[in-house]
Amino acid sequence: MDTPKNRILIVDDQPANAEILVEVLKTYYKCSVALNGEKAIQIANSDTPPDLILLDINMPGISGYEVCRRLKKGDRTENIPVIFVTTLNDEDDETYGFEMGAIDYISKPIRPPVVLARIRTHLALKKALDSLARQNDILEEKVTERTREVQLTRDVTIQSLASLAETRDNETGGHIRRTQNYMFTLAHNMADHPRFSHYLDEYTIKLIYKSAPLHDIGKVGVSDAILLKPGKLTEGEMEEMKQHTVFGKKTIERAEILYKQAGGNSPFLTVAKEIAYSHHEKWDGNGYPNGAKGDEIPIPGRLMALADVYDALISRRVYKPPFAHSKAVDLILKGKGNHFDPDVVDAFDSLQEEFRRIAIEFADFTEEKRLLEL
């Protein structure tokens, strides 16, 4: 649980709304309230700025959008996480909010557990990114310690971002661990393949393994009504769901910018961005978001495309029961040359028992495990 030293600024022109948030947060955080945008900007630029801002959009004077834009332009305030808390929940409203620099979007009326989960995750992420930005200050003679801390910070960043996606989705931590291990197994198997050996060295395979949990981070930009819908999505809802690949790319790009500002290089974020952006592309060009085809699709995206689909098939979802391993394998093999890179499918075919073992080890439910063991 976060300590009271974390400061949350609540910005809402309606005192009653602000009071509700204060009641939810006051046990865990030091809360301050601004009833207009001008006051919010003043507090954010004070000697004791907030660690995170909950910001309404529809306010007299300076709107929440404009407040966010000004904060992201300020040297002292650009890295303060901003979460919009608003009744505006259309796709265009949310997209515009992310374009202004917000890191998340919560619809009113609020649900206290959701608000607390989002805040915990974003504070953990901010702490990790702040630590990344300070890496250049570590003394050069502490090379071993510095390397350990960089690796730890990277892992914390990944886990913070991945847990953020979990708070928005019905998928579980088991899904993240399974797909991560599927990717590692596929990559190792294909490291000597003539089409992949130039790319899949040990270092890159490690990057793929570390970055894989971020493949669905973009779901932070998709509304709860669509993410949590138990039935089939409409055509319009599906189009919004597809935007999670774009949101994922933009989210990781923000982390890349902070890394570069600190003077560092971030190859693991580059790989994570490729995975998040391209894992729904299809070999025949009928995927999204760009309709990339064949070798146009980055190799990590091709590997995750298969790993993600296999896991979706053998897992229980609100809209489907889990499939048996044999049925999942059959469907993957039928996707050879249309959905998936043919060579990736061939590798999967030779590794299907290893996929089954991973799925059993990290199964979330008894029903899934039982079907996998048949």
C-alpha positions, 0 to 999 in steps of 0.5 A: 500500500502506498504511503501518505507521502504521495500527494494527490491533487483533485481538480473539479469545479463541483465541491461535492465531486471533489469530496467524494474522491477525497473520501475514497483517497484520504486513508492512503494519500495526502489530498488537496483540492482545486476548484478551477484550472488556474488554481490547479496549475498554481498548485502543480507549480508550487514547491510541493507539487502533487505526485498525481493529478485527478482532473475533471474536463468540463470546468468554467474558465480553463478546461481540463484539456487546457490544464493538461496541455499547459502542464505537459508543456511546463518543465516542472510539471510535464512528468506529473501523471494526469488522469481525467475523471469525467462524464465525457466518455465518447471515443473522441473525448478519450482520444483527445485526452490522451493526445493532450498528455493524460495517462489514463481516463476514468468515467464518472460515476467513479468506482472506488476500487478502480480509482485506487488500482489506477492510482497505485499503478500510475504512482508505481510507474512514475517512481520507476520512470523517475528512477530511470531518469536519475540513472546518469547520476550514479557514479561510474565506479559503481558499474556493477550496482548501476547495471543491477539497478537499471535492470531492476528499474526496467523490470519494475517499469514493465511490470507496472505497465503490464499491471496497468493493463490488467486493471482494465481487462478481464485477462489475468496475470497468468495470460501475461506469464504464459504468453511471455514464456511462449514467446521465449520458447518460440524465439529460442527454437527459431534462433538458428532458422535462416530467416530469423538467425540474423535477428534472434541472438541471445540478447534480443531473445532476452529483450523479447521475453522482458518486453512481451508483458506489455503487448496489451498495454494499449488497452488503457485507452479503451473504454470499460464498456467495451473491454468488459462487455460479455457479448460480441462487440459491434462493428463500431466497438471492434474498431475502437478495440483495435485502437489499443495497438495505437494507444500501446505504441504511444504509451511506450513512446512516452517512456522512450522519451523519458529514457532518452532525456536521461541520456539512455538507450532503451532497446527493450522499449523499442521491442515492446513497442513493436510487439504492442503495435503489430501483434494483431497484424496478419501474414496475409495483410488482413490484420490491424492497425496497418494491414502490414503483410509478410515480412513487413511485420516485425519479427516480435509481432509475428511471434506474439500474434501466434502466442496471443491467439493460442492463449486466447483459445485455451483460456476461458473468456466471458464470451467463450469457454476454454478450448482443448489443447488439440483444438487450439493446435488445429486452429493455429495450424489452419492459420498457417500462411494467412494469419501467421508466418508459415515458419512460425507455425512450423516452429509451434507445431514442433513445440506444441507439447512445450506450449501445453506444459507452459499453459498447464504451469500457469493455468488460471482455472481448474477447467482450463488445466483439466482440458490441457491435460486431456 
